[in-house]
Amino acid sequence: MRKPLTQGLVGLLFLLGTSDLLARYKIKEIQVKSAREYAAHQDFQNIVIAAYPCETEAKTLELFDTKKLYEKQIMPVLVVVENNNDFAIRILEQDILLVNAEGTLAPSLPYTEVLIRIELEEGKATSTRPEVLLKQGVDREMLEDFENKAFGERLIAAKSSESGVIFFRLPEKGDLAGNLLYIPELFNITDRESLMFFEFELGRK
C-alpha cells in the first residue's frame, strides 16, 4: 500500500531537520591543567607560562568543534599562565609570537580573522567590516565559543591563573621542531613596571 505523499514529505523534513541538528556546532569545554603539567612551559620570575599547541586535527578537535581549522592550516595554541607573585600582571595576545626554526617572528591571528577564513566562502563577502562578515556566515555558537576562548587581554591577579587560546599559521608539515613561543612583553600592573621576556620550545614531548 502506498503511503500518502504528505507522510513522505513530513518524514523527509524530519530527517533533514535531525541531520541539521547533528551537524550544528557544539561548544567544547577545555579541561585546563596546571601549567607545569604541560610539556611546553617555562617557570621564571615566579610565573609559569605553558602552551598546548594543536598541530594535528585530533588535538584541534579537543578545543573546537570544527575540522576547518586544520584544513585551513591554522594551529590553535592553548596558553596557561600561573602568577605566583604578590602582584598582578597583564599579558596581551598580540604580544605572544611564534618564532620558527629559521628565527622568523610570526604574529598570532585574531580569532575574528580566523573565523572569516574558515567560514566565509571566497567571493561571498559583501562587506570589509569583520563584525558584519561574522554575522553573515558564522554560526552563533561557534562565534561565541571562539570569542570566549580567545586569549585577548589577560589580567592575572596575584596567586591566580588564567588561560586562553591564540592562533598561528600551522608550521610546514605540522613540524614544531625548533619553533618557540616568545612573549616579549609582560607587565607588572601593581608596581607599573615591565618584566623579563619568556621564550620556550613548543615541540617539547
N, CA and C atoms as a LAMMPS dump frame, in Angstrom:
ITEM: TIMESTEP
0
ITEM: NUMBER OF ATOMS
615
ITEM: BOX BOUNDS ff ff ff
-5.0000000000000000e+02 5.0000000000000000e+02
-5.0000000000000000e+02 5.0000000000000000e+02
-5.0000000000000000e+02 5.0000000000000000e+02
ITEM: ATOMS id mol type element x y z
1 1 1 N 0.84 -1.195 0
2 1 2 C 0 0 0
3 1 3 C 0.876 1.246 0
4 2 1 N 0.661 2.193 -0.895
5 2 2 C 1.463 3.404 -0.996
6 2 3 C 1.132 4.366 0.134
7 3 1 N 2.197 4.967 0.7
8 3 2 C 1.993 5.966 1.744
9 3 3 C 1.578 7.272 1.102
10 4 1 N 0.711 8.022 1.738
11 4 2 C 0.338 9.333 1.212
12 4 3 C 1.58 10.194 1.024
13 5 1 N 1.543 11.027 -0.011
14 5 2 C 2.679 11.898 -0.321
15 5 3 C 3.038 12.787 0.855
16 6 1 N 2.021 13.269 1.562
17 6 2 C 2.278 14.182 2.691
18 6 3 C 3.091 13.497 3.782
19 7 1 N 2.819 12.219 4.018
20 7 2 C 3.581 11.481 5.028
21 7 3 C 5.044 11.376 4.64
22 8 1 N 5.274 11.126 3.348
23 8 2 C 6.651 11.037 2.87
24 8 3 C 7.4 12.342 3.021
25 9 1 N 6.708 13.449 2.728
26 9 2 C 7.339 14.765 2.855
27 9 3 C 7.651 15.092 4.307
28 10 1 N 6.711 14.752 5.189
29 10 2 C 6.942 15 6.615
30 10 3 C 8.161 14.212 7.098
31 11 1 N 8.266 12.957 6.668
32 11 2 C 9.405 12.129 7.06
33 11 3 C 10.72 12.701 6.564
34 12 1 N 10.71 13.184 5.308
35 12 2 C 11.922 13.765 4.725
36 12 3 C 12.334 15.021 5.472
37 13 1 N 11.382 15.886 5.789
38 13 2 C 11.68 17.116 6.518
39 13 3 C 12.214 16.809 7.908
40 14 1 N 11.66 15.758 8.533
41 14 2 C 12.152 15.365 9.863
42 14 3 C 13.607 14.923 9.8
43 15 1 N 13.932 14.111 8.783
44 15 2 C 15.301 13.632 8.627
45 15 3 C 16.265 14.788 8.364
46 16 1 N 15.841 15.719 7.515
47 16 2 C 16.688 16.872 7.218
48 16 3 C 16.902 17.716 8.464
49 17 1 N 15.847 17.895 9.24
50 17 2 C 15.974 18.68 10.469
51 17 3 C 16.879 18.004 11.47
52 18 1 N 16.763 16.684 11.604
53 18 2 C 17.613 15.928 12.518
54 18 3 C 19.067 16.016 12.086
55 19 1 N 19.31 15.892 10.79
56 19 2 C 20.669 15.99 10.257
57 19 3 C 21.275 17.343 10.558
58 20 1 N 20.466 18.404 10.439
59 20 2 C 20.952 19.753 10.707
60 20 3 C 21.344 19.912 12.166
61 21 1 N 20.536 19.321 13.059
62 21 2 C 20.832 19.406 14.481
63 21 3 C 22.118 18.675 14.825
64 22 1 N 22.299 17.497 14.191
65 22 2 C 23.503 16.717 14.446
66 22 3 C 24.75 17.437 13.953
67 23 1 N 24.604 18.192 12.861
68 23 2 C 25.756 18.861 12.265
69 23 3 C 26.057 20.211 12.917
70 24 1 N 25.162 20.684 13.763
71 24 2 C 25.333 22.009 14.355
72 24 3 C 26.558 22.051 15.262
73 25 1 N 27.226 23.189 15.279
74 25 2 C 28.436 23.366 16.075
75 25 3 C 28.141 23.182 17.566
76 26 1 N 29.041 22.474 18.263
77 26 2 C 28.897 22.237 19.691
78 26 3 C 30.093 22.838 20.429
79 27 1 N 29.802 23.592 21.477
80 27 2 C 30.86 24.198 22.288
81 27 3 C 31.517 23.121 23.142
82 28 1 N 32.845 23.076 23.097
83 28 2 C 33.597 22.09 23.869
84 28 3 C 34.26 22.769 25.067
85 29 1 N 34.117 22.158 26.216
86 29 2 C 34.751 22.688 27.422
87 29 3 C 36.201 22.208 27.472
88 30 1 N 37.122 23.135 27.692
89 30 2 C 38.542 22.789 27.766
90 30 3 C 38.893 22.421 29.201
91 31 1 N 39.498 21.256 29.356
92 31 2 C 39.95 20.829 30.675
93 31 3 C 41.374 21.364 30.884
94 32 1 N 41.472 22.52 31.512
95 32 2 C 42.782 23.169 31.691
96 32 3 C 43.5 22.564 32.888
97 33 1 N 44.759 22.165 32.668
98 33 2 C 45.584 21.585 33.724
99 33 3 C 46.48 22.651 34.333
100 34 1 N 47.174 22.277 35.39
101 34 2 C 48.18 23.16 35.965
102 34 3 C 49.265 23.413 34.921
103 35 1 N 49.796 24.627 34.871
104 35 2 C 50.759 24.986 33.827
105 35 3 C 51.955 24.043 33.78
106 36 1 N 52.424 23.594 34.915
107 36 2 C 53.604 22.72 34.951
108 36 3 C 53.323 21.328 34.385
109 37 1 N 52.059 20.978 34.241
110 37 2 C 51.721 19.657 33.699
111 37 3 C 51.855 19.587 32.183
112 38 1 N 51.955 20.73 31.525
113 38 2 C 52.138 20.738 30.071
114 38 3 C 53.624 20.621 29.741
115 39 1 N 53.928 19.833 28.724
116 39 2 C 55.33 19.609 28.353
117 39 3 C 56.025 20.915 27.991
118 40 1 N 55.351 21.764 27.245
119 40 2 C 55.938 23.041 26.832
120 40 3 C 55.583 24.112 27.863
121 41 1 N 56.547 24.464 28.705
122 41 2 C 56.304 25.517 29.688
123 41 3 C 57.623 26.117 30.16
124 42 1 N 57.52 27.275 30.778
125 42 2 C 58.681 27.935 31.366
126 42 3 C 58.293 28.492 32.726
127 43 1 N 59.144 28.226 33.723
128 43 2 C 58.943 28.699 35.084
129 43 3 C 60.012 29.753 35.355
130 44 1 N 59.599 31.004 35.492
131 44 2 C 60.559 32.114 35.583
132 44 3 C 59.875 33.295 36.267
133 45 1 N 60.607 34.003 37.094
134 45 2 C 60.105 35.197 37.779
135 45 3 C 58.861 34.911 38.616
136 46 1 N 58.786 33.681 39.142
137 46 2 C 57.628 33.26 39.936
138 46 3 C 56.344 33.216 39.101
139 47 1 N 56.523 33.049 37.799
140 47 2 C 55.409 32.915 36.86
141 47 3 C 55.643 31.657 36.027
142 48 1 N 54.601 30.885 35.807
143 48 2 C 54.699 29.71 34.93
144 48 3 C 53.791 29.951 33.723
145 49 1 N 54.383 29.899 32.534
146 49 2 C 53.6 30.026 31.303
147 49 3 C 53.743 28.727 30.52
148 50 1 N 52.616 28.153 30.147
149 50 2 C 52.612 26.883 29.411
150 50 3 C 51.847 27.043 28.11
151 51 1 N 52.168 26.152 27.162
152 51 2 C 51.478 26.159 25.874
153 51 3 C 51.135 24.735 25.469
154 52 1 N 49.928 24.575 24.925
155 52 2 C 49.494 23.29 24.394
156 52 3 C 49.155 23.498 22.925
157 53 1 N 50.145 23.286 22.027
158 53 2 C 49.903 23.503 20.599
159 53 3 C 49.089 22.367 19.988
160 54 1 N 48.138 22.72 19.147
161 54 2 C 47.285 21.724 18.494
162 54 3 C 47.64 21.661 17.018
163 55 1 N 48.708 20.948 16.722
164 55 2 C 49.231 20.88 15.359
165 55 3 C 48.632 19.74 14.545
166 56 1 N 47.781 18.932 15.158
167 56 2 C 47.106 17.84 14.438
168 56 3 C 45.592 18.071 14.468
169 57 1 N 44.901 17.386 13.577
170 57 2 C 43.439 17.528 13.542
171 57 3 C 42.815 17.047 14.844
172 58 1 N 43.315 15.922 15.363
173 58 2 C 42.75 15.357 16.591
174 58 3 C 42.904 16.319 17.764
175 59 1 N 44.056 16.937 17.893
176 59 2 C 44.273 17.87 19.003
177 59 3 C 43.445 19.143 18.819
178 60 1 N 43.307 19.591 17.574
179 60 2 C 42.488 20.77 17.304
180 60 3 C 41.042 20.53 17.731
181 61 1 N 40.542 19.319 17.48
182 61 2 C 39.162 18.988 17.825
183 61 3 C 38.95 18.869 19.33
184 62 1 N 40.015 18.826 20.112
185 62 2 C 39.868 18.853 21.563
186 62 3 C 39.379 20.225 22.031
187 63 1 N 39.715 21.266 21.253
188 63 2 C 39.381 22.634 21.644
189 63 3 C 38.157 23.179 20.918
190 64 1 N 38.035 22.855 19.618
191 64 2 C 36.971 23.434 18.791
192 64 3 C 36.296 22.364 17.943
193 65 1 N 34.997 22.491 17.789
194 65 2 C 34.202 21.502 17.062
195 65 3 C 34.168 21.805 15.559
196 66 1 N 35.351 21.904 14.958
197 66 2 C 35.425 22.11 13.512
198 66 3 C 36.756 21.589 12.97
199 67 1 N 36.659 20.872 11.849
200 67 2 C 37.862 20.376 11.182
201 67 3 C 38.478 21.433 10.269
202 68 1 N 37.756 22.529 10.075
203 68 2 C 38.203 23.539 9.119
204 68 3 C 39.472 24.246 9.557
205 69 1 N 39.714 24.325 10.871
206 69 2 C 40.953 24.948 11.338
207 69 3 C 42.158 24.201 10.778
208 70 1 N 42.147 22.885 10.943
209 70 2 C 43.27 22.089 10.442
210 70 3 C 43.311 22.093 8.914
211 71 1 N 42.149 22.023 8.289
212 71 2 C 42.099 22.038 6.818
213 71 3 C 42.665 23.333 6.249
214 72 1 N 42.466 24.44 6.981
215 72 2 C 42.98 25.738 6.537
216 72 3 C 44.373 26.027 7.091
217 73 1 N 44.975 25.01 7.705
218 73 2 C 46.342 25.119 8.225
219 73 3 C 46.486 26.217 9.283
220 74 1 N 45.528 26.23 10.21
221 74 2 C 45.574 27.161 11.335
222 74 3 C 45.727 26.348 12.617
223 75 1 N 46.692 26.735 13.437
224 75 2 C 47.022 25.983 14.653
225 75 3 C 46.584 26.746 15.905
226 76 1 N 45.606 26.227 16.642
227 76 2 C 45.27 26.824 17.935
228 76 3 C 46.338 26.436 18.965
229 77 1 N 46.626 27.352 19.868
230 77 2 C 47.563 27.078 20.957
231 77 3 C 46.908 27.534 22.26
232 78 1 N 46.693 26.606 23.168
233 78 2 C 46.17 26.949 24.481
234 78 3 C 47.324 27.461 25.339
235 79 1 N 47.182 28.659 25.877
236 79 2 C 48.216 29.253 26.726
237 79 3 C 47.68 29.359 28.149
238 80 1 N 48.44 28.84 29.098
239 80 2 C 48.072 28.86 30.507
240 80 3 C 49.114 29.661 31.276
241 81 1 N 48.657 30.603 32.09
242 81 2 C 49.569 31.466 32.854
243 81 3 C 49.232 31.356 34.338
244 82 1 N 50.243 31.004 35.146
245 82 2 C 50.083 30.971 36.598
246 82 3 C 50.967 32.051 37.203
247 83 1 N 50.359 32.956 37.925
248 83 2 C 51.087 34.061 38.554
249 83 3 C 51.194 33.789 40.052
250 84 1 N 52.401 33.438 40.498
251 84 2 C 52.618 33.106 41.904
252 84 3 C 53.213 34.273 42.691
253 85 1 N 53.147 35.455 42.123
254 85 2 C 53.673 36.653 42.779
255 85 3 C 52.614 37.32 43.656
256 86 1 N 53.043 38.358 44.352
257 86 2 C 52.121 39.143 45.17
258 86 3 C 51.592 40.35 44.414
259 87 1 N 51.858 40.398 43.108
260 87 2 C 51.36 41.498 42.27
261 87 3 C 50.635 40.934 41.052
262 88 1 N 49.779 41.755 40.476
263 88 2 C 49.029 41.346 39.282
264 88 3 C 49.854 41.617 38.025
265 89 1 N 49.623 40.831 36.983
266 89 2 C 50.338 41.018 35.722
267 89 3 C 49.349 41.085 34.558
268 90 1 N 49.814 41.642 33.456
269 90 2 C 48.994 41.746 32.248
270 90 3 C 49.764 41.18 31.065
271 91 1 N 49.08 40.378 30.248
272 91 2 C 49.665 39.862 29.004
273 91 3 C 48.643 40.077 27.893
274 92 1 N 49.107 40.612 26.773
275 92 2 C 48.244 40.851 25.618
276 92 3 C 48.483 39.786 24.555
277 93 1 N 47.409 39.356 23.917
278 93 2 C 47.502 38.334 22.863
279 93 3 C 48.479 38.729 21.761
280 94 1 N 48.445 40.004 21.35
281 94 2 C 49.316 40.433 20.248
282 94 3 C 50.798 40.427 20.623
283 95 1 N 51.09 40.273 21.923
284 95 2 C 52.483 40.209 22.367
285 95 3 C 52.99 38.769 22.477
286 96 1 N 52.183 37.815 22.064
287 96 2 C 52.61 36.406 22.055
288 96 3 C 52.913 36.025 20.615
289 97 1 N 54.172 35.684 20.354
290 97 2 C 54.641 35.462 18.987
291 97 3 C 55.181 34.046 18.812
292 98 1 N 55.162 33.589 17.568
293 98 2 C 55.759 32.299 17.21
294 98 3 C 57.076 32.569 16.495
295 99 1 N 58.133 31.907 16.945
296 99 2 C 59.437 32.018 16.286
297 99 3 C 59.71 30.678 15.613
298 100 1 N 59.835 30.684 14.278
299 100 2 C 60.045 29.407 13.585
300 100 3 C 61.502 28.97 13.646
301 101 1 N 61.788 27.821 13.059
302 101 2 C 63.124 27.235 13.136
303 101 3 C 64.189 28.125 12.503
304 102 1 N 63.784 29.011 11.584
305 102 2 C 64.731 29.93 10.931
306 102 3 C 64.883 31.24 11.706
307 103 1 N 64.144 31.375 12.808
308 103 2 C 64.237 32.58 13.619
309 103 3 C 63.299 33.695 13.198
310 104 1 N 62.36 33.407 12.29
311 104 2 C 61.411 34.42 11.827
312 104 3 C 60.241 34.538 12.805
313 105 1 N 59.899 35.776 13.156
314 105 2 C 58.781 36.026 14.061
315 105 3 C 57.459 36.019 13.297
316 106 1 N 56.469 35.348 13.858
317 106 2 C 55.124 35.33 13.246
318 106 3 C 54.108 35.771 14.287
319 107 1 N 53.295 36.788 13.976
320 107 2 C 52.268 37.227 14.929
321 107 3 C 51.103 36.244 14.965
322 108 1 N 50.335 36.323 16.015
323 108 2 C 49.134 35.482 16.094
324 108 3 C 48.048 36.055 15.194
325 109 1 N 47.041 35.231 14.914
326 109 2 C 45.901 35.64 14.095
327 109 3 C 44.723 35.942 15.017
328 110 1 N 44.091 37.108 14.895
329 110 2 C 42.896 37.387 15.706
330 110 3 C 41.804 36.359 15.42
331 111 1 N 41.049 35.998 16.434
332 111 2 C 40.022 34.974 16.242
333 111 3 C 38.994 35.394 15.195
334 112 1 N 38.744 36.706 15.068
335 112 2 C 37.789 37.173 14.056
336 112 3 C 38.298 36.852 12.654
337 113 1 N 39.583 37.067 12.428
338 113 2 C 40.181 36.754 11.127
339 113 3 C 40.141 35.258 10.866
340 114 1 N 40.385 34.466 11.903
341 114 2 C 40.35 33.004 11.77
342 114 3 C 38.956 32.542 11.351
343 115 1 N 37.927 33.056 12.006
344 115 2 C 36.558 32.656 11.677
345 115 3 C 36.182 33.041 10.254
346 116 1 N 36.579 34.215 9.833
347 116 2 C 36.288 34.653 8.463
348 116 3 C 36.981 33.737 7.454
349 117 1 N 38.205 33.329 7.764
350 117 2 C 38.963 32.457 6.853
351 117 3 C 38.327 31.08 6.716
352 118 1 N 37.832 30.545 7.832
353 118 2 C 37.356 29.164 7.775
354 118 3 C 35.871 29.039 7.436
355 119 1 N 35.094 30.11 7.62
356 119 2 C 33.653 30.004 7.448
357 119 3 C 33.095 30.699 6.213
358 120 1 N 33.712 31.786 5.758
359 120 2 C 33.161 32.512 4.618
360 120 3 C 33.783 32.043 3.312
361 121 1 N 32.946 31.729 2.354
362 121 2 C 33.432 31.299 1.047
363 121 3 C 34.021 32.489 0.294
364 122 1 N 35.076 32.213 -0.461
365 122 2 C 35.712 33.274 -1.242
366 122 3 C 34.726 33.875 -2.232
367 123 1 N 34.74 35.196 -2.326
368 123 2 C 33.867 35.889 -3.264
369 123 3 C 32.473 36.135 -2.751
370 124 1 N 32.173 35.635 -1.507
371 124 2 C 30.825 35.801 -0.961
372 124 3 C 30.717 36.993 -0.005
373 125 1 N 31.845 37.619 0.337
374 125 2 C 31.817 38.728 1.286
375 125 3 C 31.135 39.944 0.673
376 126 1 N 30.283 40.594 1.467
377 126 2 C 29.586 41.789 0.995
378 126 3 C 30.001 43.02 1.79
379 127 1 N 31.02 42.866 2.646
380 127 2 C 31.491 43.976 3.463
381 127 3 C 32.959 43.75 3.802
382 128 1 N 33.646 44.811 4.206
383 128 2 C 35.032 44.69 4.653
384 128 3 C 35.116 44.784 6.18
385 129 1 N 33.983 44.978 6.824
386 129 2 C 33.954 45.097 8.281
387 129 3 C 33.816 43.71 8.912
388 130 1 N 34.795 43.319 9.785
389 130 2 C 34.767 41.977 10.385
390 130 3 C 33.471 41.667 11.111
391 131 1 N 32.918 42.644 11.856
392 131 2 C 31.709 42.36 12.621
393 131 3 C 30.521 42.039 11.712
394 132 1 N 30.494 42.652 10.517
395 132 2 C 29.43 42.369 9.549
396 132 3 C 29.652 41.003 8.92
397 133 1 N 30.883 40.71 8.555
398 133 2 C 31.208 39.425 7.93
399 133 3 C 30.907 38.262 8.867
400 134 1 N 31.202 38.433 10.151
401 134 2 C 30.959 37.361 11.116
402 134 3 C 29.474 37.061 11.241
403 135 1 N 28.654 38.086 11.213
404 135 2 C 27.209 37.884 11.3
405 135 3 C 26.654 37.243 10.037
406 136 1 N 27.346 37.461 8.908
407 136 2 C 26.873 36.911 7.628
408 136 3 C 26.979 35.398 7.556
409 137 1 N 28.131 34.872 7.986
410 137 2 C 28.349 33.461 7.685
411 137 3 C 28.855 32.592 8.803
412 138 1 N 28.801 33.049 10.072
413 138 2 C 29.346 32.25 11.166
414 138 3 C 28.233 31.84 12.122
415 139 1 N 28.199 30.561 12.434
416 139 2 C 27.242 30.025 13.389
417 139 3 C 27.379 30.756 14.727
418 140 1 N 26.248 31.07 15.334
419 140 2 C 26.268 31.857 16.571
420 140 3 C 27.017 31.144 17.69
421 141 1 N 26.821 29.832 17.809
422 141 2 C 27.512 29.061 18.848
423 141 3 C 29.018 29.064 18.606
424 142 1 N 29.416 28.946 17.347
425 142 2 C 30.836 28.957 17.012
426 142 3 C 31.458 30.314 17.34
427 143 1 N 30.769 31.383 16.97
428 143 2 C 31.267 32.726 17.245
429 143 3 C 31.436 32.934 18.743
430 144 1 N 30.449 32.521 19.514
431 144 2 C 30.513 32.656 20.969
432 144 3 C 31.671 31.854 21.546
433 145 1 N 31.875 30.639 21.033
434 145 2 C 32.939 29.758 21.522
435 145 3 C 34.32 30.362 21.255
436 146 1 N 34.549 30.81 20.042
437 146 2 C 35.844 31.396 19.691
438 146 3 C 36.09 32.678 20.489
439 147 1 N 35.054 33.486 20.634
440 147 2 C 35.195 34.748 21.366
441 147 3 C 35.536 34.501 22.83
442 148 1 N 34.874 33.552 23.45
443 148 2 C 35.1 33.278 24.872
444 148 3 C 36.448 32.618 25.136
445 149 1 N 36.94 31.822 24.187
446 149 2 C 38.201 31.108 24.404
447 149 3 C 39.431 31.911 23.982
448 150 1 N 39.232 32.947 23.17
449 150 2 C 40.373 33.744 22.695
450 150 3 C 41.129 34.357 23.873
451 151 1 N 42.448 34.399 23.777
452 151 2 C 43.282 34.9 24.872
453 151 3 C 43.043 36.387 25.126
454 152 1 N 43.048 37.173 24.044
455 152 2 C 42.763 38.605 24.174
456 152 3 C 43.722 39.306 25.121
457 153 1 N 43.182 40.072 26.054
458 153 2 C 43.967 40.721 27.111
459 153 3 C 43.668 40.009 28.416
460 154 1 N 44.714 39.484 29.055
461 154 2 C 44.52 38.766 30.306
462 154 3 C 45.176 39.518 31.459
463 155 1 N 44.372 39.802 32.459
464 155 2 C 44.851 40.39 33.7
465 155 3 C 44.863 39.277 34.737
466 156 1 N 46.066 38.888 35.178
467 156 2 C 46.195 37.748 36.081
468 156 3 C 46.504 38.264 37.476
469 157 1 N 45.558 38.115 38.363
470 157 2 C 45.721 38.605 39.725
471 157 3 C 46.819 37.829 40.448
472 158 1 N 47.28 38.374 41.558
473 158 2 C 48.288 37.692 42.373
474 158 3 C 47.757 36.332 42.824
475 159 1 N 48.651 35.335 42.794
476 159 2 C 48.318 33.982 43.247
477 159 3 C 47.128 33.381 42.505
478 160 1 N 47.066 33.614 41.195
479 160 2 C 45.95 33.07 40.408
480 160 3 C 46.436 32.669 39.025
481 161 1 N 45.545 32.103 38.227
482 161 2 C 45.904 31.662 36.884
483 161 3 C 44.813 32.031 35.89
484 162 1 N 45.206 32.12 34.627
485 162 2 C 44.285 32.41 33.53
486 162 3 C 44.723 31.587 32.323
487 163 1 N 43.804 31.395 31.386
488 163 2 C 44.155 30.672 30.165
489 163 3 C 43.32 31.197 29.004
490 164 1 N 43.814 30.948 27.798
491 164 2 C 43.104 31.352 26.597
492 164 3 C 43.792 30.768 25.379
493 165 1 N 43.12 30.866 24.247
494 165 2 C 43.636 30.272 23.006
495 165 3 C 44.094 31.37 22.053
496 166 1 N 45.255 31.152 21.449
497 166 2 C 45.74 32.012 20.375
498 166 3 C 45.889 31.152 19.12
499 167 1 N 45.964 31.8 17.963
500 167 2 C 46.019 31.074 16.692
501 167 3 C 47.232 31.514 15.878
502 168 1 N 47.903 30.536 15.277
503 168 2 C 49.02 30.799 14.369
504 168 3 C 48.821 29.989 13.089
505 169 1 N 49.508 30.383 12.055
506 169 2 C 49.563 29.539 10.861
507 169 3 C 50.353 28.286 11.217
508 170 1 N 49.856 27.155 10.803
509 170 2 C 50.492 25.884 11.131
510 170 3 C 51.869 25.804 10.479
511 171 1 N 52.915 25.49 11.258
512 171 2 C 54.236 25.305 10.657
513 171 3 C 54.205 24.232 9.569
514 172 1 N 55.118 24.302 8.631
515 172 2 C 55.152 23.376 7.498
516 172 3 C 55.158 21.93 7.971
517 173 1 N 54.236 21.147 7.408
518 173 2 C 54.066 19.726 7.72
519 173 3 C 53.713 19.489 9.188
520 174 1 N 53.285 20.534 9.88
521 174 2 C 52.923 20.39 11.284
522 174 3 C 54.094 20.062 12.182
523 175 1 N 55.307 20.364 11.714
524 175 2 C 56.518 20.04 12.471
525 175 3 C 56.86 21.207 13.405
526 176 1 N 56.796 20.959 14.706
527 176 2 C 57.066 22.012 15.686
528 176 3 C 58.523 22.076 16.126
529 177 1 N 59.366 21.189 15.59
530 177 2 C 60.781 21.177 15.973
531 177 3 C 61.423 22.537 15.683
532 178 1 N 62.051 23.103 16.699
533 178 2 C 62.734 24.387 16.523
534 178 3 C 61.837 25.6 16.641
535 179 1 N 60.524 25.393 16.813
536 179 2 C 59.596 26.517 16.963
537 179 3 C 59.489 26.922 18.431
538 180 1 N 59.491 28.227 18.663
539 180 2 C 59.451 28.762 20.023
540 180 3 C 58.22 29.645 20.215
541 181 1 N 57.73 29.687 21.444
542 181 2 C 56.738 30.692 21.816
543 181 3 C 57.504 31.815 22.506
544 182 1 N 57.324 33.028 22.02
545 182 2 C 58.092 34.18 22.505
546 182 3 C 57.127 35.243 23.004
547 183 1 N 57.304 35.646 24.245
548 183 2 C 56.447 36.67 24.855
549 183 3 C 57.352 37.796 25.355
550 184 1 N 57.564 38.821 24.53
551 184 2 C 58.494 39.889 24.902
552 184 3 C 57.946 40.879 25.919
553 185 1 N 56.612 40.934 26.052
554 185 2 C 56.015 41.963 26.903
555 185 3 C 55.118 41.352 27.987
556 186 1 N 55.555 41.468 29.221
557 186 2 C 54.722 41.161 30.385
558 186 3 C 54.793 42.378 31.295
559 187 1 N 53.666 42.736 31.898
560 187 2 C 53.646 43.973 32.671
561 187 3 C 53.142 43.733 34.085
562 188 1 N 53.899 44.209 35.044
563 188 2 C 53.521 44.186 36.452
564 188 3 C 52.579 45.368 36.686
565 189 1 N 51.291 45.083 36.819
566 189 2 C 50.297 46.145 36.951
567 189 3 C 50.423 46.869 38.289
568 190 1 N 50.682 46.101 39.343
569 190 2 C 50.723 46.666 40.691
570 190 3 C 51.821 47.712 40.835
571 191 1 N 53.033 47.358 40.365
572 191 2 C 54.183 48.263 40.51
573 191 3 C 54.469 49.059 39.253
574 192 1 N 53.641 48.832 38.214
575 192 2 C 53.762 49.55 36.951
576 192 3 C 55.176 49.459 36.365
577 193 1 N 55.611 48.222 36.138
578 193 2 C 56.921 48.002 35.527
579 193 3 C 56.894 46.755 34.647
580 194 1 N 57.751 46.749 33.629
581 194 2 C 57.828 45.604 32.712
582 194 3 C 58.63 44.478 33.336
583 195 1 N 58.318 43.25 32.932
584 195 2 C 59.034 42.067 33.391
585 195 3 C 59.871 41.502 32.259
586 196 1 N 60.774 40.608 32.584
587 196 2 C 61.623 39.966 31.579
588 196 3 C 60.776 39.088 30.647
589 197 1 N 61.258 38.917 29.425
590 197 2 C 60.522 38.142 28.423
591 197 3 C 60.554 36.646 28.725
592 198 1 N 59.606 35.929 28.097
593 198 2 C 59.557 34.464 28.169
594 198 3 C 59.811 33.915 26.763
595 199 1 N 60.496 32.782 26.699
596 199 2 C 60.744 32.117 25.411
597 199 3 C 61.016 30.639 25.678
598 200 1 N 60.223 29.756 25.05
599 200 2 C 60.42 28.33 25.26
600 200 3 C 59.938 27.527 24.048
601 201 1 N 60.434 26.301 23.945
602 201 2 C 60.128 25.448 22.801
603 201 3 C 58.685 24.959 22.846
604 202 1 N 58.053 24.972 21.679
605 202 2 C 56.674 24.478 21.594
606 202 3 C 56.613 22.967 21.425
607 203 1 N 57.629 22.412 20.821
608 203 2 C 57.574 20.998 20.439
609 203 3 C 58.08 20.033 21.485
610 204 1 N 58.142 20.44 22.721
611 204 2 C 58.594 19.525 23.776
612 204 3 C 57.62 18.359 23.946
613 205 1 N 58.179 17.181 24.178
614 205 2 C 57.352 15.982 24.357
615 205 3 C 57.309 15.582 25.843
